[in-house]
């Protein structure tokens, strides 16, 4: 910086002012954000710095994409209120009570963040919420962590759109437990026979595909067509964990016809309705309606197909390591704790 008075910045650009006294950070960056009642510019303080060069760089970065300084101080709770109103009241879209309640429940677990400026939150803050314990001293379930992570992701996007943050950190916070900590009820031998007796009823074939492949509901729905190799008789895919990704599962001979027919009649999409890929919530609804239609009244979820898969393998004497690999577990700890069910 040349000696003497610095060159004057253009009108509206802002300025760097050296404060009086002995300060660790004497160089204050001021930006004009509004006018007072006399139409004189009013400045906000962008920040203070140890060196003039640092202050000038910060001012230049601000002017590349100006934003309302006060928005950078909005708290997590304040941002949530704006986000919730924008999504559920102003967007014009219709959401179920269940979706709203999931959002509210996820927010309820975020109390430690309520009074913190959203722009100051970092990965460890989000990780801390996902890693907290419930009232029983156990980690939050995978389902709840998924709701919380989804809320974080949506709020990050909303914050970016409204210049509250320049970078989102929520996406770097990982869910701390596997999906498979959730208990399930395997289909009984009688229920399995009922499914086979009604295999021509719409969507029963999809349930049998899940039972004889062990995929998570989201994994099979999102599986690209190119990862289903009918010639070699293999599925390839997987989500959630390192052990679960890119795993290979044979297409059981009992479901091969179902898989082939679905790919041939749904434009190459395995799970489709009216030629279009469906989402998880739609499939859960179809799953429930299908079981009711064929007389299975036990409360089952698509995740129970995965429990049935492991139970069938265990009853057949399959090697435990092989079972782990097929369902995407790094070890048998979760498999034996959650999935082992004795079949008569």
Secondary structure per residue as TSV (DSSP state, phi and psi in degrees):
chain	resnum	aa	ss	phi	psi
A	1	X	-	360.0	123.0
A	2	X	-	-61.8	150.8
A	3	X	S	-68.3	158.7
A	4	X	S	99.7	-171.9
A	5	X	S	-73.9	129.4
A	6	X	-	-62.5	153.6
A	7	X	-	-63.1	137.9
A	8	X	-	-69.2	135.8
A	9	X	-	-78.4	158.1
A	10	X	-	-60.8	155.6
A	11	X	T	-57.3	134.0
A	12	X	T	83.1	-3.4
A	13	X	S	-78.5	-30.4
A	14	X	-	104.9	179.7
A	15	X	E	-151.7	163.8
A	16	X	E	-114.8	123.4
A	17	X	E	-120.1	132.9
A	18	X	E	-89.1	120.5
A	19	X	-	-78.2	154.2
A	20	X	S	-77.0	164.2
A	21	X	S	84.7	178.1
A	22	X	S	-93.8	106.5
A	23	X	-	-126.8	148.2
A	24	X	S	-70.8	-33.5
A	25	X	S	-126.6	85.2
A	26	X	-	-84.4	-15.6
A	27	X	E	-94.1	111.0
A	28	X	E	-100.3	131.9
A	29	X	E	-98.0	122.8
A	30	X	E	-117.6	137.0
A	31	X	E	-128.2	143.3
A	32	X	E	-84.3	117.6
A	33	X	E	-116.8	-14.5
A	34	X	E	-163.1	173.5
A	35	X	E	-113.7	147.8
A	36	X	-	-86.3	-173.4
A	37	X	T	-64.6	-18.3
A	38	X	T	-96.3	6.6
A	39	X	S	66.6	29.1
A	40	X	-	-92.2	141.8
A	41	X	E	-65.6	139.2
A	42	X	E	-114.3	132.0
A	43	X	E	-101.9	153.9
A	44	X	E	-115.3	152.5
A	45	X	E	-88.6	118.4
A	46	X	E	-76.7	-34.9
A	47	X	E	165.7	173.6
A	48	X	E	-126.0	146.1
A	49	X	E	-137.2	158.7
A	50	X	S	-74.0	-37.1
A	51	X	S	-118.9	148.5
A	52	X	H	-61.5	-39.5
A	53	X	H	-59.4	-40.5
A	54	X	H	-63.2	-41.0
A	55	X	H	-65.0	-43.0
A	56	X	H	-64.0	-37.8
A	57	X	H	-65.5	-42.9
A	58	X	H	-62.4	-40.1
A	59	X	H	-65.9	-41.3
A	60	X	H	-64.0	-42.0
A	61	X	H	-63.2	-40.3
A	62	X	H	-61.2	-43.1
A	63	X	H	-72.8	-13.9
A	64	X	H	-67.1	-34.8
A	65	X	S	-151.3	80.1
A	66	X	-	-60.0	149.6
A	67	X	-	-146.0	166.6
A	68	X	-	-77.8	116.5
A	69	X	G	-57.4	-39.8
A	70	X	G	-62.8	-27.8
A	71	X	G	-66.0	-25.5
A	72	X	G	-72.0	-11.4
A	73	X	G	-101.8	0.3
A	74	X	-	-62.7	135.3
A	75	X	B	-80.9	167.2
A	76	X	H	-56.3	-45.2
A	77	X	H	-63.7	-41.6
A	78	X	H	-66.5	-40.1
A	79	X	H	-66.3	-39.6
A	80	X	H	-59.7	-43.9
A	81	X	H	-59.2	-42.9
A	82	X	H	-67.6	-43.1
A	83	X	H	-61.3	-47.8
A	84	X	H	-61.5	-45.1
A	85	X	H	-64.1	-41.4
A	86	X	I	-64.7	-42.8
A	87	X	I	-75.4	-47.5
A	88	X	I	-97.0	-15.3
A	89	X	I	-118.0	-32.6
A	90	X	I	-106.4	-14.0
A	91	X	S	-73.8	-22.1
A	92	X	-	84.5	-2.5
A	93	X	-	-90.2	153.9
A	94	X	-	-101.2	127.3
A	95	X	-	-122.8	146.4
A	96	X	-	-73.3	160.9
A	97	X	H	-60.9	-34.1
A	98	X	H	-61.9	-42.9
A	99	X	H	-64.8	-43.8
A	100	X	H	-61.5	-43.5
A	101	X	H	-66.3	-35.1
A	102	X	H	-63.2	-41.9
A	103	X	H	-63.6	-45.1
A	104	X	H	-65.0	-40.6
A	105	X	H	-64.6	-42.2
A	106	X	H	-62.2	-43.3
A	107	X	H	-62.0	-35.1
A	108	X	H	-61.8	-23.7
A	109	X	T	-86.2	-0.3
A	110	X	T	-104.8	19.6
A	111	X	G	-52.7	-37.9
A	112	X	G	-61.0	-17.0
A	113	X	G	-99.3	-11.2
A	114	X	T	-49.5	-46.0
A	115	X	T	-97.6	8.2
A	116	X	S	-93.5	138.9
A	117	X	B	-59.8	129.1
A	118	X	G	-59.5	-35.6
A	119	X	G	-66.8	-16.2
A	120	X	G	-95.6	-5.2
A	121	X	-	-73.1	140.6
A	122	X	-	-127.7	179.1
A	123	X	H	-53.6	-44.6
A	124	X	H	-62.1	-30.9
A	125	X	H	-66.1	-44.1
A	126	X	H	-69.4	-39.3
A	127	X	H	-61.2	-37.9
A	128	X	H	-61.1	-36.7
A	129	X	H	-70.9	-44.2
A	130	X	H	-65.3	-31.2
A	131	X	T	-92.3	4.7
A	132	X	-	-73.3	163.0
A	133	X	B	-95.1	154.9
A	134	X	-	-86.5	-173.8
A	135	X	T	-66.5	-16.7
A	136	X	T	-95.8	7.1
A	137	X	S	77.7	18.1
A	138	X	S	-114.9	156.6
A	139	X	B	-59.0	149.5
A	140	X	-	-58.7	145.1
A	141	X	-	-62.6	159.9
A	142	X	H	-58.6	-41.3
A	143	X	H	-60.4	-44.9
A	144	X	H	-67.6	-42.3
A	145	X	H	-61.5	-34.3
A	146	X	H	-66.7	-39.3
A	147	X	H	-64.5	-42.7
A	148	X	H	-65.9	-45.0
A	149	X	H	-62.2	-38.2
A	150	X	H	-64.1	-40.6
A	151	X	H	-63.1	-45.7
A	152	X	H	-57.4	-45.9
A	153	X	H	-62.1	-43.9
A	154	X	H	-67.6	-39.5
A	155	X	H	-69.1	-37.1
A	156	X	H	-59.9	-44.7
A	157	X	H	-62.9	-43.6
A	158	X	H	-63.3	-40.8
A	159	X	H	-65.5	-39.3
A	160	X	H	-65.5	-42.1
A	161	X	H	-63.6	-28.1
A	162	X	T	-107.8	18.8
A	163	X	T	59.4	26.5
A	164	X	S	-78.1	-32.9
A	165	X	-	-133.9	159.3
A	166	X	S	-101.2	-20.5
A	167	X	S	-145.4	136.5
A	168	X	-	-92.7	136.2
A	169	X	-	-109.9	-15.0
A	170	X	G	-60.1	-34.2
A	171	X	G	-65.0	-18.3
A	172	X	G	-87.6	-5.6
A	173	X	-	-91.4	118.8
A	174	X	-	-95.1	149.0
A	175	X	-	-64.2	136.8
A	176	X	S	-93.2	-9.1
A	177	X	S	-128.9	154.8
A	178	X	-	-75.5	156.0
A	179	X	G	-59.7	-26.6
A	180	X	G	-83.9	15.5
A	181	X	G	-79.1	-6.7
A	182	X	S	-84.1	129.9
A	183	X	-	-68.7	161.8
A	184	X	-	-151.1	169.1
A	185	X	-	-119.2	106.9
A	186	X	-	-64.0	154.3
A	187	X	-	-68.9	137.4
A	188	X	-	-74.8	168.9
A	189	X	H	-60.0	-38.7
A	190	X	H	-66.5	-41.9
A	191	X	H	-66.8	-37.4
A	192	X	H	-63.5	-40.4
A	193	X	H	-65.6	-36.9
A	194	X	H	-61.1	-41.0
A	195	X	H	-60.8	-45.9
A	196	X	H	-66.0	-36.0
A	197	X	H	-66.5	-21.8
A	198	X	T	-117.7	29.2
A	199	X	T	-61.5	-19.4
A	200	X	T	-88.3	-6.8
A	201	X	S	-72.4	134.1
A	202	X	T	-49.4	132.7
A	203	X	T	78.4	-9.1
A	204	X	H	-63.5	-37.4
A	205	X	H	-59.7	-35.1
A	206	X	H	-66.7	-36.7
A	207	X	H	-65.3	-41.6
A	208	X	H	-66.4	-34.8
A	209	X	H	-61.3	-44.9
A	210	X	H	-63.0	-43.0
A	211	X	H	-64.1	-36.9
A	212	X	T	-98.1	12.7
A	213	X	T	-128.9	-26.2
A	214	X	-	78.3	12.4
A	215	X	-	-75.0	150.0
A	216	X	-	-67.2	154.0
A	217	X	H	-58.5	-41.4
A	218	X	H	-72.0	-29.7
A	219	X	H	-66.7	-42.8
A	220	X	H	-75.4	-35.6
A	221	X	H	-64.1	-37.9
A	222	X	T	-92.2	0.1
A	223	X	-	-67.6	123.1
A	224	X	-	-64.4	148.3
A	225	X	G	-57.1	-37.2
A	226	X	G	-67.0	-13.2
A	227	X	G	-93.7	7.2
A	228	X	E	-113.1	103.7
A	229	X	E	-102.2	97.9
A	230	X	T	-70.2	-31.9
A	231	X	T	-64.1	-44.7
A	232	X	T	-88.5	-13.6
A	233	X	T	71.2	47.2
A	234	X	E	-137.5	143.0
A	235	X	E	-99.1	146.6
A	236	X	E	-137.5	128.7
A	237	X	E	170.3	-152.8
A	238	X	-	123.4	146.3
A	239	X	-	-134.0	-171.7
A	240	X	S	78.4	-61.9
A	241	X	S	-128.5	164.3
A	242	X	T	-60.8	-40.4
A	243	X	T	-71.5	-24.4
A	244	X	T	-87.9	-17.1
A	245	X	T	-79.9	146.0
A	246	X	T	54.2	34.8
A	247	X	E	-89.6	158.1
A	248	X	E	-114.0	129.8
A	249	X	E	-127.8	126.4
A	250	X	E	-62.8	145.8
A	251	X	-	-83.5	108.9
A	252	X	-	-58.7	142.8
A	253	X	T	-58.5	-28.7
A	254	X	T	-70.3	-24.9
A	255	X	T	-111.7	-0.2
A	256	X	H	-57.6	-42.6
A	257	X	H	-63.2	-39.6
A	258	X	H	-62.6	-45.0
A	259	X	H	-62.9	-46.4
A	260	X	H	-63.4	-45.0
A	261	X	H	-62.3	-41.4
A	262	X	H	-65.4	-43.2
A	263	X	H	-65.1	-35.8
A	264	X	H	-76.2	-25.8
A	265	X	H	-105.7	-5.2
A	266	X	T	-123.0	38.4
A	267	X	T	54.6	37.3
A	268	X	T	79.8	9.3
A	269	X	-	-102.0	127.5
A	270	X	S	-68.9	-49.5
A	271	X	S	-116.0	97.5
A	272	X	E	-136.2	155.3
A	273	X	E	-130.5	124.1
A	274	X	T	56.8	36.3
A	275	X	T	78.7	4.2
A	276	X	E	-119.5	145.2
A	277	X	E	-61.6	138.9
A	278	X	-	-100.2	164.2
A	279	X	-	-101.1	175.1
A	280	X	H	-62.4	-43.6
A	281	X	H	-63.3	-37.9
A	282	X	H	-64.5	-42.1
A	283	X	H	-66.5	-39.5
A	284	X	H	-59.2	-38.5
A	285	X	H	-67.2	-44.1
A	286	X	H	-63.7	-39.9
A	287	X	H	-58.1	-49.2
A	288	X	H	-63.6	-44.2
A	289	X	H	-65.9	-36.5
A	290	X	H	-67.6	-45.6
A	291	X	H	-60.9	-41.2
A	292	X	H	-63.6	-38.7
A	293	X	H	-65.3	-29.3
A	294	X	T	-102.8	8.8
A	295	X	T	89.2	14.3
A	296	X	-	-92.5	108.8
A	297	X	-	-99.4	-8.4
A	298	X	S	-62.1	139.0
A	299	X	-	-72.4	107.9
A	300	X	-	-119.0	153.4
A	301	X	-	-121.6	163.1
A	302	X	T	-55.5	-28.5
A	303	X	H	-65.8	-23.3
A	304	X	H	-66.5	-23.8
A	305	X	H	-62.5	-37.2
A	306	X	H	-67.4	-39.4
A	307	X	H	-65.2	-39.7
A	308	X	H	-64.4	-40.7
A	309	X	H	-57.2	-50.1
A	310	X	H	-68.7	-35.2
A	311	X	H	-66.4	-40.7
A	312	X	H	-63.7	-42.1
A	313	X	H	-64.8	-43.3
A	314	X	H	-64.1	-41.7
A	315	X	H	-66.1	-29.0
A	316	X	T	-82.8	-1.6
A	317	X	T	83.2	23.0
A	318	X	-	-65.9	147.7
A	319	X	-	-62.4	134.6
A	320	X	H	-61.6	-39.1
A	321	X	H	-62.2	-40.0
A	322	X	H	-64.8	-40.0
A	323	X	H	-61.4	-45.1
A	324	X	H	-56.8	-45.7
A	325	X	H	-66.7	-38.5
A	326	X	H	-66.6	-36.2
A	327	X	H	-97.0	-2.6
A	328	X	T	86.5	37.6
A	329	X	-	-107.4	144.1
A	330	X	S	-74.2	-29.6
A	331	X	S	-147.5	177.1
A	332	X	H	-87.3	5.0
A	333	X	H	-59.6	-48.9
A	334	X	H	-74.1	-38.9
A	335	X	I	-59.5	-50.1
A	336	X	I	-72.2	-32.9
A	337	X	I	-74.8	-36.0
A	338	X	I	-111.1	-31.4
A	339	X	I	-103.5	-17.1
A	340	X	-	-74.3	117.4
A	341	X	-	-130.2	131.2
A	342	X	-	-78.0	127.5
A	343	X	-	-104.9	138.3
A	344	X	-	-70.5	360.0
